[in-house]
Amino acid sequence: MLKKWVLFISSRYIRADRKNRKVSPGVLSAAGIAVGVLALISVISVMNGFQMGFIEDILEISSFHLRISDIDQDSLSEIRAVKGIKSVLPFYETKTLVTSPYAIEPCLVKGIPADARELDPALFSQLNIFRGDYIPETEHSLVLGRILAVKLGLSIGDTVSIIALNGGTFKNLRPETTEFTITGLFQSGYDDFDMSMMIMSEDSLLDIDSAAVLKYGVKLDNRFRDQQAASEIAGISGVNAEDITSWREYNRALFSALRLEKVMMFLLLGLIFIVVSFGIFNSTRRTIAEKQEEIGILRAIGSTPSQIRQIFIIDGLIIGAGGGLAGVIGGLLVTYNINGILGLLSLRSSFLINLPVRVMPAEIISIFLFAVLFCIFSAFAASAKVSSITPQEVLRYE
């Protein structure tokens, strides 16, 4: 059981040295922990903002939560009736070359039905068509990404040529060129889409690639229930489990890279904690050396080595908790005001109006706990020297 005198002595050791008017090593260590926690929270929150933005773009525009192929209309009605399914959008995809008088670029063309806006409003929300609109009633019209339009040197109302291979068999393949009118430009925020994607009606896409396969993009109320939804859909007559692809499988390589990126950032910024932990270890060892007389007296009056070790372990806990809490508060303040701070420092990029941020409570708690545990472990390791101090040795020279 923790004794009151242990807490009293621990609080004395962690305070500033008033006699010499020096800042306590404990205060400096707590400040180091605070800086480390602040930096880690700020960087990880901005990284989360970018990554979640990319993920939302990919799921809403490209991979959907589930992709299904080779189903009939009866099965489609049953799929739409499955609990938790928000929308089901039929679409075609094909890869082509797009040309203008100024450039030629590879492109992914997505063909969607005329009522796609009603079937999947989130798709258009994420596409962010900022000029013009998707007008399926206009024959051979399309919407393309802003960056692709810049590369081609085109704008709304201009004509673009799409080159596709038709002919069925490899032997009979021949390039065919079809002209389309640009009716809109979108800016999703994900450069891969903005520089290499076009949206048109499904009829127009079939004109350039009659062999395109019809697929269905399914979106769920909760994307993390994709496995459960896939199992329910696979149980519907006419649907094969092999024809269902979840967003985890479709984007496995990208999401693995994003996860590795975040882990490496944690490790690199976590080095701050290791450096501060060495500081706590050394300052604790120095304090033990300076307080040998007091430790000897405590041992002489009956204190056990474990009780004396508790003094320094509590110091480590106070340093970690105090510095960690200050870092969490500072990190959240910086994170939520980072765009204002960058504006004041004139560091905001002309290419990026606002930095996206996403604070995840579980990560904040993990960072705080890591900081506290590092400090406790350092103090615990350093206080092992207490066991070798005996009252006879200390008091012999007094």
C-alpha positions as CSV (number, residue, x, y, z in Angstrom):
1,M,0.0,0.0,0.0
2,L,1.2,3.5,-0.9
3,K,2.3,5.5,2.2
4,K,1.5,9.2,2.6
5,W,5.1,10.0,3.3
6,V,6.1,8.5,0.0
7,L,3.9,11.0,-1.8
8,F,5.2,13.9,0.3
9,I,8.9,13.1,-0.4
10,S,8.1,12.5,-4.1
11,S,6.6,15.9,-4.4
12,R,9.6,17.5,-2.7
13,Y,12.1,15.8,-5.1
14,I,10.2,16.9,-8.2
15,R,9.9,20.6,-7.3
16,A,12.5,23.2,-8.3
17,D,15.7,23.5,-6.3
18,R,14.9,26.7,-4.4
19,K,18.3,26.9,-2.7
20,N,20.2,27.1,-5.9
21,R,17.4,28.6,-7.9
22,K,17.7,26.0,-10.6
23,V,14.9,24.6,-12.7
24,S,14.1,21.0,-11.6
25,P,15.2,18.3,-14.0
26,G,11.7,16.9,-13.6
27,V,10.2,20.1,-15.0
28,L,12.5,20.0,-18.0
29,S,11.6,16.4,-18.6
30,A,7.9,17.2,-18.4
31,A,8.4,20.0,-20.9
32,G,10.2,17.6,-23.2
33,I,7.3,15.1,-23.0
34,A,4.8,17.9,-23.6
35,V,6.7,19.0,-26.8
36,G,6.8,15.4,-28.0
37,V,3.1,14.8,-27.4
38,L,2.2,18.1,-29.0
39,A,4.2,17.3,-32.1
40,L,2.9,13.8,-32.4
41,I,-0.7,14.8,-32.1
42,S,-0.4,17.7,-34.5
43,V,1.4,15.7,-37.2
44,I,-0.8,12.6,-36.9
45,S,-4.0,14.6,-37.0
46,V,-3.0,16.4,-40.2
47,M,-1.9,13.0,-41.7
48,N,-5.3,11.6,-40.7
49,G,-7.0,14.5,-42.4
50,F,-5.1,13.8,-45.7
51,Q,-5.5,10.0,-45.5
52,M,-9.2,10.1,-44.6
53,G,-9.8,12.6,-47.5
54,F,-8.1,10.2,-49.9
55,I,-10.0,7.2,-48.5
56,E,-13.4,9.0,-48.8
57,D,-12.6,9.9,-52.4
58,I,-11.7,6.4,-53.3
59,L,-14.7,4.8,-51.6
60,E,-17.2,7.2,-52.9
61,I,-15.9,7.6,-56.5
62,S,-14.0,4.5,-57.4
63,S,-14.1,1.3,-55.3
64,F,-17.4,1.8,-53.4
65,H,-17.8,-0.3,-50.3
66,L,-18.6,-3.4,-52.3
67,R,-18.3,-4.2,-56.0
68,I,-20.5,-6.8,-57.6
69,S,-20.5,-8.2,-61.1
70,D,-22.6,-10.6,-63.1
71,I,-26.1,-10.3,-61.4
72,D,-29.6,-10.2,-62.9
73,Q,-32.4,-7.7,-62.2
74,D,-34.2,-9.9,-59.8
75,S,-31.1,-10.2,-57.7
76,L,-30.5,-6.5,-57.9
77,S,-33.9,-5.8,-56.3
78,E,-33.1,-8.2,-53.4
79,I,-29.7,-6.6,-52.9
80,R,-31.2,-3.1,-52.6
81,A,-33.5,-4.6,-49.9
82,V,-30.7,-5.8,-47.7
83,K,-30.5,-4.0,-44.4
84,G,-27.7,-1.5,-44.1
85,I,-27.3,-0.9,-47.9
86,K,-27.5,2.8,-48.7
87,S,-27.2,2.8,-52.5
88,V,-26.5,0.5,-55.5
89,L,-25.2,2.1,-58.6
90,P,-24.7,0.2,-62.0
91,F,-21.7,1.4,-63.9
92,Y,-19.3,0.6,-66.7
93,E,-15.5,1.2,-66.7
94,T,-13.0,1.2,-69.5
95,K,-9.5,2.6,-70.1
96,T,-8.8,4.7,-73.2
97,L,-6.6,7.4,-74.6
98,V,-8.0,10.9,-74.7
99,T,-6.6,13.5,-77.2
100,S,-6.8,17.2,-77.9
101,P,-4.9,19.5,-80.2
102,Y,-2.4,20.0,-77.4
103,A,-1.9,16.6,-75.7
104,I,-2.7,12.9,-75.4
105,E,-3.4,11.3,-72.0
106,P,-4.4,7.9,-70.7
107,C,-7.8,8.0,-69.0
108,L,-10.2,5.9,-67.0
109,V,-13.8,6.4,-68.3
110,K,-16.7,5.6,-66.0
111,G,-20.2,5.2,-67.5
112,I,-23.1,5.8,-65.2
113,P,-26.9,5.9,-65.7
114,A,-28.9,9.0,-66.3
115,D,-30.5,8.9,-62.8
116,A,-27.1,8.3,-61.1
117,R,-27.5,11.5,-59.1
118,E,-30.7,10.1,-57.4
119,L,-29.2,6.6,-57.0
120,D,-25.9,7.7,-55.5
121,P,-25.9,11.4,-54.4
122,A,-22.7,10.9,-52.4
123,L,-20.8,10.2,-55.7
124,F,-21.6,13.7,-57.0
125,S,-21.0,15.3,-53.7
126,Q,-17.5,13.8,-53.6
127,L,-16.8,14.5,-57.2
128,N,-17.4,18.2,-56.6
129,I,-18.4,19.4,-60.1
130,F,-17.4,23.1,-59.7
131,R,-18.1,24.2,-63.3
132,G,-20.8,23.0,-65.6
133,D,-22.7,19.8,-64.8
134,Y,-23.3,16.2,-65.7
135,I,-25.9,16.3,-68.5
136,P,-26.6,12.7,-69.6
137,E,-29.4,13.9,-72.0
138,T,-26.7,15.6,-74.2
139,E,-25.4,12.9,-76.5
140,H,-21.7,12.2,-76.4
141,S,-21.1,14.6,-73.5
142,L,-18.8,14.1,-70.5
143,V,-17.4,15.5,-67.3
144,L,-13.7,15.3,-66.6
145,G,-11.2,16.2,-63.8
146,R,-9.7,19.7,-63.5
147,I,-6.1,18.6,-63.8
148,L,-6.9,16.5,-66.9
149,A,-8.6,19.5,-68.5
150,V,-5.5,21.6,-67.8
151,K,-3.2,19.0,-69.4
152,L,-5.4,18.8,-72.4
153,G,-5.7,22.5,-72.7
154,L,-9.5,22.3,-72.8
155,S,-12.5,23.8,-70.9
156,I,-16.3,23.5,-70.9
157,G,-17.8,23.5,-74.4
158,D,-14.7,22.2,-76.0
159,T,-14.5,18.9,-77.9
160,V,-12.3,16.1,-76.9
161,S,-11.5,12.9,-78.8
162,I,-11.5,9.4,-77.2
163,I,-9.5,6.6,-78.8
164,A,-10.8,3.1,-77.9
165,L,-10.0,-0.4,-79.3
166,N,-13.0,-2.3,-80.8
167,G,-13.3,-5.4,-82.8
168,G,-14.0,-8.2,-80.4
169,T,-11.0,-10.5,-80.9
170,F,-7.4,-9.5,-80.6
171,K,-6.9,-10.1,-84.3
172,N,-9.7,-7.8,-85.3
173,L,-8.9,-5.0,-82.8
174,R,-8.9,-1.5,-84.4
175,P,-8.7,2.0,-82.9
176,E,-11.8,4.1,-83.2
177,T,-12.0,7.8,-82.4
178,T,-15.2,9.3,-80.9
179,E,-15.7,13.0,-80.2
180,F,-17.3,14.2,-77.0
181,T,-18.3,17.6,-75.7
182,I,-17.1,18.7,-72.2
183,T,-20.1,19.8,-70.1
184,G,-18.5,19.9,-66.7
185,L,-15.3,19.9,-64.6
186,F,-14.9,18.2,-61.3
187,Q,-12.3,18.6,-58.5
188,S,-12.5,15.7,-56.1
189,G,-9.3,16.6,-54.2
190,Y,-7.7,13.3,-55.1
191,D,-5.2,14.0,-57.9
192,D,-5.2,10.5,-59.3
193,F,-8.9,11.0,-60.2
194,D,-8.6,14.7,-61.2
195,M,-5.9,13.9,-63.7
196,S,-7.1,10.7,-65.2
197,M,-10.9,10.2,-64.9
198,M,-13.9,11.1,-67.0
199,I,-17.6,10.5,-66.3
200,M,-20.2,10.0,-69.0
201,S,-23.5,8.2,-69.6
202,E,-23.5,4.4,-69.8
203,D,-24.9,4.6,-73.4
204,S,-22.0,6.9,-74.4
205,L,-19.4,4.5,-72.9
206,L,-20.9,1.5,-74.7
207,D,-20.5,3.5,-77.9
208,I,-16.7,3.5,-77.4
209,D,-16.4,0.1,-75.8
210,S,-19.2,-2.3,-76.5
211,A,-17.4,-5.1,-74.6
212,A,-17.4,-3.2,-71.3
213,V,-18.8,-5.3,-68.4
214,L,-21.6,-4.0,-66.2
215,K,-20.7,-3.8,-62.5
216,Y,-22.6,-2.6,-59.4
217,G,-21.2,-0.3,-56.8
218,V,-22.7,-0.8,-53.3
219,K,-22.5,1.7,-50.5
220,L,-23.3,0.9,-46.9
221,D,-24.5,2.9,-43.9
222,N,-21.4,1.6,-42.1
223,R,-18.5,0.6,-44.4
224,F,-16.9,-1.5,-41.6
225,R,-19.8,-3.9,-41.9
226,D,-18.7,-4.8,-45.4
227,Q,-18.0,-8.5,-44.6
228,Q,-21.4,-9.0,-43.0
229,A,-23.1,-7.3,-46.0
230,A,-21.1,-9.4,-48.5
231,S,-22.2,-12.6,-46.7
232,E,-25.9,-11.5,-46.9
233,I,-25.6,-10.6,-50.5
234,A,-23.8,-13.9,-51.4
235,G,-26.8,-15.7,-49.9
236,I,-29.1,-14.2,-52.5
237,S,-30.0,-16.5,-55.4
238,G,-28.1,-15.6,-58.6
239,V,-25.1,-14.0,-56.7
240,N,-21.7,-15.7,-56.4
241,A,-19.4,-14.8,-53.5
242,E,-16.5,-14.7,-56.0
243,D,-18.2,-11.8,-57.8
244,I,-18.2,-9.6,-54.6
245,T,-15.1,-7.5,-53.8
246,S,-15.0,-5.4,-50.6
247,W,-13.2,-2.1,-50.4
248,R,-10.5,-3.7,-48.2
249,E,-9.6,-6.1,-50.9
250,Y,-9.9,-3.7,-53.8
251,N,-7.6,-1.1,-52.1
252,R,-5.4,-3.4,-50.1
253,A,-2.1,-2.2,-51.5
254,L,-2.9,1.5,-51.1
255,F,-4.3,1.1,-47.5
256,S,-1.3,-1.0,-46.5
257,A,1.0,1.8,-47.7
258,L,-1.0,4.4,-45.8
259,R,-0.9,2.3,-42.7
260,L,2.9,1.8,-43.0
261,E,3.3,5.6,-43.5
262,K,1.5,6.3,-40.3
263,V,3.4,3.6,-38.3
264,M,6.7,5.1,-39.5
265,M,5.6,8.6,-38.5
266,F,4.7,7.3,-35.0
267,L,8.1,5.7,-34.7
268,L,10.1,8.7,-35.9
269,L,8.3,11.2,-33.7
270,G,8.3,8.6,-30.9
271,L,12.1,9.0,-30.8
272,I,11.4,12.2,-28.8
273,F,10.0,10.1,-26.0
274,I,13.1,7.9,-26.0
275,V,15.4,10.9,-25.8
276,V,13.3,12.4,-22.9
277,S,13.2,8.9,-21.2
278,F,17.0,8.8,-21.2
279,G,16.9,12.3,-19.6
280,I,14.6,11.1,-16.9
281,F,16.8,8.0,-16.3
282,N,19.9,10.1,-15.8
283,S,18.2,12.8,-13.7
284,T,16.7,10.1,-11.4
285,R,20.1,8.4,-11.0
286,R,21.7,11.8,-10.2
287,T,18.9,12.5,-7.7
288,I,19.5,9.2,-6.0
289,A,23.2,9.9,-5.8
290,E,22.6,13.4,-4.3
291,K,20.0,12.0,-1.8
292,Q,22.0,9.0,-0.5
293,E,22.1,10.5,3.0
294,E,18.3,10.9,3.1
295,I,17.8,7.4,1.6
296,G,20.1,6.0,4.2
297,I,18.1,7.6,7.0
298,L,14.9,6.3,5.5
299,R,16.3,2.8,5.4
300,A,17.6,3.2,9.0
301,I,14.1,4.1,10.3
302,G,12.5,1.0,8.6
303,S,11.6,2.0,5.1
304,T,12.0,-0.8,2.6
305,P,13.8,-0.5,-0.8
306,S,10.5,-0.9,-2.6
307,Q,8.9,2.0,-0.7
308,I,11.9,4.2,-1.6
309,R,11.7,3.1,-5.2
310,Q,8.1,4.2,-5.2
311,I,9.2,7.8,-4.5
312,F,11.0,7.9,-7.9
313,I,8.5,5.9,-9.8
314,I,5.8,8.4,-8.7
315,D,8.1,11.2,-9.9
316,G,8.2,9.5,-13.3
317,L,4.4,9.1,-13.2
318,I,3.9,12.8,-12.4
319,I,6.4,13.9,-15.1
320,G,4.7,11.7,-17.7
321,A,1.1,12.6,-16.7
322,G,1.8,16.3,-16.3
323,G,3.8,16.6,-19.5
324,G,1.5,14.3,-21.4
325,L,-1.6,16.3,-20.4
326,A,0.0,19.6,-21.3
327,G,1.1,18.1,-24.6
328,V,-2.5,16.8,-25.3
329,I,-4.0,20.2,-24.6
330,G,-1.4,22.1,-26.6
331,G,-1.6,19.5,-29.5
332,L,-5.4,19.9,-29.7
333,L,-5.1,23.7,-29.7
334,V,-2.5,23.7,-32.4
335,T,-4.4,21.1,-34.5
336,Y,-7.7,22.9,-34.4
337,N,-6.1,26.2,-35.2
338,I,-3.3,25.1,-37.5
339,N,-4.6,26.9,-40.6
340,G,-4.8,30.2,-38.7
341,I,-1.3,29.6,-37.3
342,L,0.1,29.0,-40.8
343,G,-1.7,32.1,-42.1
344,L,-0.1,34.2,-39.4
345,L,3.3,32.8,-40.2
346,S,2.7,33.2,-43.9
347,L,3.5,29.5,-44.5
348,R,0.3,28.5,-46.2
349,S,0.8,27.1,-49.7
350,S,-0.9,28.6,-52.7
351,F,-1.8,25.1,-53.8
352,L,-3.4,24.1,-50.5
353,I,-5.9,26.6,-49.1
354,N,-6.6,24.6,-45.9
355,L,-4.8,21.7,-44.2
356,P,-7.4,19.0,-43.5
357,V,-7.3,17.6,-39.9
358,R,-8.9,14.6,-38.3
359,V,-8.5,14.0,-34.6
360,M,-9.0,10.4,-33.5
361,P,-9.6,10.0,-29.7
362,A,-8.2,6.5,-29.6
363,E,-4.9,7.8,-31.0
364,I,-4.8,10.7,-28.6
365,I,-5.2,8.4,-25.6
366,S,-2.6,6.0,-27.0
367,I,0.0,8.8,-27.4
368,F,-0.7,10.0,-23.8
369,L,-0.4,6.5,-22.4
370,F,2.8,5.9,-24.3
371,A,4.3,9.1,-22.9
372,V,3.4,8.1,-19.3
373,L,4.6,4.5,-19.6
374,F,8.0,5.7,-21.0
375,C,8.5,7.9,-18.0
376,I,7.4,5.3,-15.5
377,F,9.7,2.7,-17.1
378,S,12.7,5.1,-17.1
379,A,12.1,6.0,-13.4
380,F,11.7,2.3,-12.5
381,A,14.9,1.3,-14.2
382,A,16.9,4.2,-12.7
383,S,15.6,3.5,-9.2
384,A,17.0,0.0,-9.1
385,K,20.1,1.6,-7.6
386,V,18.2,2.2,-4.4
387,S,18.4,-1.4,-3.5
388,S,22.2,-1.2,-3.3
389,I,22.2,1.6,-0.7
390,T,22.5,0.4,2.9
391,P,22.1,2.6,6.0
392,Q,25.4,1.3,7.4
393,E,27.4,2.6,4.4
394,V,25.8,6.0,4.3
395,L,25.8,6.6,8.1
396,R,29.4,5.3,8.6
397,Y,30.8,8.5,7.0
398,E,28.5,10.9,8.9
